[in-house]
Amino acid sequence: MASIARKQSLSRFSSELLDELSYCCQLAANPRLRLAELADELLYERQSQLPEQVKDPEILALLPY
């Protein structure tokens, strides 16, 4: 069984690969737009399943908006 740190590392690596796949598919000489769209959808679904991060009120106070 993989450790929590290992699972987080693999998850982050997988997300980075999906993002890179989408980018490369869009910029290819013969664009694969459907593949890029599917990679974007998978990345969006993965990110929506992550728990919302706690926001530091001190940092939020520094933001201009």
C-alpha distances in whole Angstrom, upper triangle without the diagonal:
4,7,9,12,10,10,13,14,13,15,18,18,18,21,23,23,24,27,28,28,30,33,33,34,37,38,38,42,41,39,36,37,35,32,32,33,30,27,29,28,25,24,27,25,21,23,25,22,21,22,26,26,28,31,33,37,38,37,38,42,42,41,45,44
4,7,8,6,6,10,11,10,12,15,15,16,18,20,20,22,24,25,26,28,30,30,32,34,35,36,39,39,37,34,35,33,30,30,31,28,25,27,26,23,22,24,23,19,21,23,20,19,20,23,23,26,29,31,34,36,34,35,39,39,38,41,41
4,5,5,6,9,10,11,12,14,15,16,18,20,21,23,24,26,27,29,30,31,33,35,36,37,41,40,38,36,36,35,32,31,32,29,26,27,27,24,23,25,23,20,21,23,20,18,19,22,21,23,26,28,31,33,31,33,36,36,36,39,39
4,5,5,6,9,10,10,12,14,15,16,18,20,21,23,24,26,27,29,30,31,33,35,36,40,39,37,35,34,33,30,29,30,27,25,25,25,22,20,22,21,17,18,19,17,14,15,18,17,20,23,24,28,29,28,29,32,33,32,36,35
4,5,5,6,9,10,11,12,14,15,16,18,20,21,22,24,26,27,28,30,32,33,34,38,38,36,34,34,33,30,29,29,27,24,25,25,22,20,22,21,17,18,20,18,15,16,19,17,20,22,23,27,28,26,28,31,31,31,34,34
4,5,5,6,9,10,10,12,14,15,16,18,20,21,22,24,26,27,28,30,32,32,36,36,34,32,32,31,28,27,28,26,23,24,24,21,19,22,21,17,18,21,18,16,18,21,20,22,25,26,30,31,29,31,34,34,33,37,36
4,5,5,6,9,10,10,12,14,15,16,18,20,21,23,24,26,27,29,30,31,35,35,32,30,30,29,25,25,25,23,20,21,21,18,16,19,17,14,15,17,15,13,15,18,18,21,24,26,29,31,29,30,33,33,32,35,35
4,5,5,6,9,10,11,12,14,15,17,18,20,21,23,24,26,27,29,30,34,34,31,29,29,28,25,24,24,22,19,20,20,17,15,17,16,12,13,16,14,11,13,15,15,18,20,22,26,27,25,26,30,29,29,32,31
4,5,5,6,9,10,11,12,14,15,16,18,20,21,22,24,26,27,28,32,32,30,28,28,27,24,23,24,22,19,20,21,18,15,18,18,14,15,18,16,14,16,18,17,20,22,24,28,28,26,27,31,30,29,33,32
4,5,5,6,9,10,10,12,14,15,16,18,20,21,22,24,26,26,30,30,28,26,26,25,22,21,22,20,17,18,19,15,14,17,16,13,14,17,16,14,17,19,19,23,25,27,30,31,29,30,33,33,32,35,34
4,5,5,6,9,10,11,12,14,15,17,18,20,21,23,25,26,29,29,26,24,24,23,20,19,20,18,14,15,16,12,11,13,13,9,10,13,12,11,14,16,16,20,22,24,28,29,27,27,31,31,29,32,31
4,5,5,6,9,10,11,12,14,16,17,18,20,21,23,24,28,28,25,24,23,23,20,18,19,18,15,15,16,13,11,13,14,10,10,14,13,12,14,16,15,19,20,22,26,27,24,25,29,28,27,29,29
4,5,5,6,9,10,10,12,14,15,16,18,20,21,22,26,26,24,22,22,22,19,17,19,18,14,15,17,14,12,15,16,12,13,17,16,15,18,20,19,23,24,26,29,30,27,28,32,31,29,32,31
4,5,5,6,9,10,10,12,14,15,16,19,20,21,24,24,22,20,20,19,16,15,16,14,11,12,14,10,9,13,13,10,12,15,14,14,17,19,20,23,25,27,31,32,29,29,33,32,31,33,32
4,5,5,6,9,10,11,12,14,15,17,19,20,24,24,21,19,18,18,15,13,14,13,9,10,11,9,6,10,11,8,9,12,13,12,15,17,17,21,22,25,28,29,26,26,30,29,27,29,28
4,5,5,6,9,10,11,12,14,16,17,18,22,22,20,18,18,18,16,13,15,14,11,11,14,12,9,12,14,12,12,15,16,15,18,19,19,22,23,25,29,29,26,27,30,29,27,29,28
4,5,5,6,9,10,10,12,14,15,16,20,20,17,16,16,16,13,12,14,13,9,11,13,11,10,13,15,13,14,17,18,17,21,22,22,26,27,29,32,33,30,30,34,33,30,32,32
4,5,5,6,9,10,11,12,14,15,19,19,16,14,14,13,10,9,10,9,5,7,10,8,6,10,12,10,12,15,16,16,20,21,22,25,26,29,32,33,30,30,33,32,30,32,30
4,5,5,6,9,10,11,13,14,18,18,15,14,13,14,11,9,11,11,7,7,10,10,7,10,13,12,12,15,17,16,20,20,21,24,24,27,30,31,27,27,31,29,27,28,28
4,5,5,6,8,10,11,12,16,16,14,13,13,15,12,9,12,13,9,10,13,13,11,14,16,15,15,19,20,20,23,24,24,27,27,30,33,33,30,30,33,32,29,31,30
4,5,5,6,9,10,10,14,14,12,10,11,12,8,7,10,10,7,9,12,11,11,14,16,15,16,19,20,21,24,25,26,29,30,32,35,36,33,33,36,35,32,33,33
4,6,5,6,9,10,14,13,10,9,8,9,7,4,7,8,6,6,10,10,10,12,14,15,15,18,20,20,24,24,25,29,29,32,34,35,32,31,34,33,30,31,30
4,6,5,6,9,12,13,10,10,10,12,10,7,10,12,9,9,13,14,12,14,17,17,17,20,22,22,25,25,26,29,29,31,34,34,31,31,34,32,29,30,29
4,5,5,6,10,10,8,9,10,12,10,8,12,13,11,12,15,16,15,17,20,20,20,23,25,25,28,29,29,33,32,35,37,38,34,34,37,36,33,34,33
4,6,5,9,8,6,5,6,9,7,5,9,11,9,11,14,15,15,17,19,19,20,23,25,25,29,29,30,34,34,36,39,40,36,36,39,37,34,35,34
4,6,9,9,5,6,6,9,9,6,9,12,11,11,14,16,15,17,20,20,21,23,25,26,29,29,30,33,33,36,38,39,35,34,37,36,33,33,32
4,7,8,6,9,9,13,12,10,13,15,14,14,18,19,18,20,23,23,23,26,28,28,32,32,32,35,35,37,39,40,36,35,38,36,33,34,33
4,5,5,7,9,13,12,11,14,16,15,16,19,20,20,22,24,25,25,28,30,30,34,34,35,38,38,40,42,43,39,39,42,40,37,37,37
4,6,9,12,15,14,14,17,19,18,19,22,23,23,25,28,28,29,31,33,34,37,38,38,42,41,44,46,46,42,42,45,43,40,40,39
4,7,9,12,12,12,15,17,17,18,21,22,22,24,26,27,28,30,32,33,37,37,38,42,42,44,46,47,43,43,46,44,41,41,40
4,6,9,9,9,11,13,14,15,17,19,19,21,23,24,25,27,29,30,34,34,35,38,38,41,43,44,40,39,42,41,38,38,37
4,6,5,6,9,10,11,12,14,16,17,18,20,21,23,24,26,28,31,32,33,37,37,40,42,43,40,39,42,41,38,38,37
4,5,5,6,9,10,10,12,14,15,16,18,20,21,22,25,26,30,30,31,35,35,38,40,41,38,37,40,39,36,36,34
4,5,5,6,9,10,10,12,14,15,16,18,20,21,23,25,28,29,31,34,35,38,40,42,38,37,41,40,37,37,35
4,5,5,6,9,10,11,12,14,15,17,18,20,21,23,27,28,30,33,34,37,39,41,37,37,40,39,36,37,35
4,5,5,6,9,10,11,12,14,15,16,18,20,22,25,26,27,31,31,34,36,38,34,33,37,36,33,33,32
4,5,5,6,9,10,10,12,14,15,16,19,20,24,24,26,30,30,33,35,37,34,32,36,35,32,33,31
4,5,5,6,9,10,11,12,14,15,17,19,22,24,26,29,30,33,36,37,34,33,37,36,33,35,33
4,5,5,6,9,10,11,12,14,16,17,21,22,23,27,28,31,34,35,32,31,35,34,31,33,31
4,5,5,6,9,10,10,12,14,16,19,20,21,25,25,28,31,32,29,28,32,31,28,29,27
4,5,5,6,9,10,10,13,15,18,19,21,25,26,29,31,33,30,29,32,32,29,31,28
4,5,5,6,9,10,11,13,17,18,20,24,25,28,31,33,30,29,33,33,30,32,30
4,5,5,6,9,10,11,15,16,17,21,22,25,28,30,27,26,30,29,27,29,27
4,5,5,6,9,10,13,14,16,20,21,24,26,28,25,24,28,28,25,27,25
4,5,5,6,9,12,14,16,20,21,25,27,30,27,26,30,30,28,29,27
4,6,5,7,11,13,15,18,20,24,26,28,26,25,29,29,27,29,27
4,5,5,9,10,12,15,17,20,23,25,22,21,25,26,23,25,24
4,6,8,9,12,15,17,20,23,25,23,22,25,26,24,26,23
4,6,9,12,15,18,21,24,26,24,23,27,28,26,28,26
4,6,9,12,15,18,21,23,21,21,24,25,24,26,25
4,6,9,12,15,18,21,19,19,22,24,22,25,24
4,7,9,12,15,18,16,15,19,20,19,22,20
4,6,9,12,15,13,13,17,18,17,20,19
4,7,9,12,11,11,14,16,16,19,18
4,6,9,8,7,11,12,12,15,15
4,5,5,6,9,10,11,15,15
4,5,5,6,9,10,13,13
4,5,5,7,9,13,14
4,5,5,7,11,12
4,5,5,9,9
4,6,8,9
4,6,9
4,6
4
